Amino acid sequence: MLCAALRQQHMITIVSGLPRSGTSLMMQMLVAGGMPPLSDGERAADTDNPRGYLEWERIKQLPNDPGCIAEAEGKVVKVISRLLLALPSGYQYRVVFMQRPLPEVMASQDQMLRRRGTYKEGANMGAISRAFEKHLGEVNAWLDGKSYVQALRIPYHDVLQDAKGIAKKLSDFLELPLDGEAMVRQVDGSLYRNRTA
């Protein structure tokens, strides 16, 4: 147990994925399981995410201030996918990368933007989808190509359908005795609102 605790102190756990891919849910699960979050509470819960976002505002400065990631040692922090490539070497990262079908991601983003009044009509959805696909290709190549990064890809639908199994998989991946039952209780199927066939 002591060895695991020491290992965790020097490990940075990251939850990542495209926006609206289930990253907040994964953060909620890991925190309920016993992991301390690096979060500032600046982004409050809202209609789009009634259980909160668990974000750390400073992570947006990562490209200009890569050293800020040191604050995440021994904790779990959310890093959106476009910022992953700015993570500096010199640390060991375990990345839980959320996967959700692109049509659902885009539908969820559209709904959020409409509620906030920032949706732009006439957007070229095909071009946006292709840009997302290209971006995911770059991110996956980065995840697989760094010796200091271990990645566990988690389909969002798997979390909804087998939360207990996912909790066990996360505990094994992170080598931590996470509270699986508490993690399962974070999964609320009623919050799955943008679906595709």
C-alpha positions in Angstrom: 0.0 0.0 0.0 2.9 2.4 0.9 4.5 1.7 -2.5 1.3 2.5 -4.3 0.9 5.7 -2.4 4.5 6.8 -3.2 4.0 5.9 -6.8 0.8 7.9 -6.9 2.5 11.0 -5.5 4.7 11.1 -8.6 1.9 10.2 -11.0 -0.3 12.7 -12.8 -3.8 11.3 -13.6 -5.6 13.1 -16.4 -9.1 12.9 -17.7 -9.4 14.0 -21.3 -11.5 13.8 -24.4 -13.4 16.1 -26.7 -15.7 18.6 -25.1 -19.1 16.9 -24.2 -17.6 13.4 -24.3 -18.2 12.5 -20.7 -15.1 14.0 -19.1 -17.0 15.6 -16.2 -18.8 12.3 -15.4 -15.4 10.5 -15.4 -14.0 13.2 -13.0 -17.0 12.7 -10.7 -16.5 9.0 -10.7 -12.8 9.2 -9.9 -13.3 11.7 -7.1 -16.1 9.6 -5.6 -13.7 6.7 -5.8 -11.2 8.5 -3.6 -8.9 10.5 -5.9 -8.2 14.1 -4.9 -9.1 16.5 -7.8 -7.2 19.5 -8.9 -10.2 21.8 -9.4 -11.0 25.4 -8.5 -14.8 25.4 -8.7 -14.8 28.5 -10.9 -17.1 26.9 -13.5 -20.3 26.2 -11.6 -22.8 23.4 -12.3 -25.5 24.4 -14.8 -28.2 22.9 -17.0 -25.7 21.3 -19.3 -23.8 19.7 -16.4 -25.9 19.7 -13.3 -23.3 17.8 -11.2 -20.5 20.2 -12.0 -17.5 20.3 -14.3 -14.6 19.8 -11.8 -12.3 22.0 -13.9 -9.1 23.8 -13.1 -9.0 27.2 -14.9 -5.2 27.5 -14.9 -4.8 24.4 -17.1 -5.8 26.7 -20.1 -2.3 28.3 -19.6 -0.6 24.9 -20.2 0.9 25.8 -23.6 2.5 29.0 -22.2 3.2 27.6 -18.7 3.8 23.9 -19.0 5.2 23.8 -15.5 1.8 24.4 -14.0 1.0 20.7 -14.4 3.3 20.0 -11.4 0.4 21.0 -9.2 -1.5 17.9 -10.4 1.0 15.4 -9.0 -0.9 12.8 -7.0 -4.2 14.2 -8.2 -6.6 13.9 -11.1 -7.1 16.9 -13.4 -9.3 17.5 -16.5 -7.3 18.5 -19.6 -9.3 18.9 -22.8 -7.9 17.0 -25.7 -6.4 20.0 -27.6 -4.2 20.8 -24.6 -2.8 17.3 -24.2 -0.1 17.9 -26.8 1.3 20.7 -24.6 2.0 18.4 -21.6 5.7 18.5 -20.8 7.9 15.4 -20.4 9.5 14.8 -17.1 6.3 13.4 -15.5 4.5 10.1 -15.7 1.0 10.5 -17.0 -2.0 8.2 -16.9 -4.6 9.5 -19.2 -8.2 8.3 -19.1 -9.5 9.3 -22.5 -13.2 9.5 -23.0 -14.7 8.4 -26.4 -18.1 9.3 -27.6 -19.6 9.1 -31.1 -18.9 12.4 -32.9 -22.6 13.0 -33.9 -23.5 12.9 -30.2 -20.6 15.2 -29.2 -21.6 17.7 -31.9 -25.3 17.5 -30.9 -24.5 18.1 -27.3 -22.2 21.0 -28.1 -25.0 22.5 -30.3 -27.5 22.3 -27.5 -25.1 23.9 -25.0 -24.3 26.8 -27.4 -28.0 27.3 -28.1 -28.8 27.6 -24.4 -26.0 30.1 -24.0 -27.1 32.1 -27.0 -23.7 31.6 -28.8 -24.8 29.1 -31.5 -23.9 30.2 -35.0 -26.4 29.3 -37.7 -25.2 27.9 -40.9 -22.1 26.1 -39.6 -20.6 23.5 -41.9 -21.1 20.4 -39.8 -19.3 18.2 -42.3 -16.2 20.4 -42.0 -16.4 20.5 -38.2 -16.7 16.7 -38.1 -13.7 16.3 -40.4 -11.7 18.7 -38.2 -12.6 16.7 -35.1 -11.6 13.4 -36.8 -8.2 14.9 -37.8 -7.7 16.2 -34.3 -8.5 12.9 -32.7 -6.0 11.2 -35.0 -3.3 13.6 -33.9 -4.2 13.1 -30.2 -4.3 9.3 -30.4 -0.9 9.3 -32.2 0.5 11.5 -29.4 -1.0 9.2 -26.7 0.5 6.1 -28.3 3.9 7.7 -29.1 5.0 9.0 -25.7 6.9 6.6 -23.4 5.9 8.6 -20.4 2.2 8.4 -21.1 -0.1 5.4 -20.5 -3.6 5.8 -21.9 -6.9 4.0 -21.1 -9.6 4.8 -23.7 -13.1 4.6 -22.2 -16.2 4.7 -24.4 -18.9 6.9 -22.9 -21.6 4.3 -23.7 -19.6 1.6 -21.7 -19.8 3.8 -18.6 -23.5 4.0 -18.9 -24.0 0.3 -19.6 -21.4 -1.3 -17.3 -20.3 1.3 -14.7 -19.2 -1.5 -12.3 -16.9 -3.0 -14.9 -15.5 0.4 -15.8 -14.8 1.2 -12.2 -12.8 -2.0 -11.9 -10.9 -1.2 -15.1 -10.0 2.2 -13.8 -8.8 0.9 -10.4 -6.6 -1.6 -12.2 -5.3 1.0 -14.6 -4.5 3.5 -11.9 -3.3 0.8 -9.5 -5.4 2.3 -6.8 -8.0 0.8 -4.4 -10.9 3.0 -5.6 -14.3 2.7 -4.1 -16.2 1.1 -7.0 -19.6 1.3 -5.4 -19.3 5.1 -4.9 -18.1 5.4 -8.5 -21.1 3.6 -9.8 -23.5 5.8 -8.0 -22.2 8.8 -10.0 -23.6 7.4 -13.2 -27.1 8.8 -14.0 -28.5 7.6 -17.3 -31.1 10.4 -17.2 -28.3 12.9 -18.0 -27.6 11.1 -21.3 -29.6 13.4 -23.5 -28.0 13.7 -26.9 -28.3 10.3 -28.5 -27.7 8.9 -32.0 -28.9 5.5 -33.3 
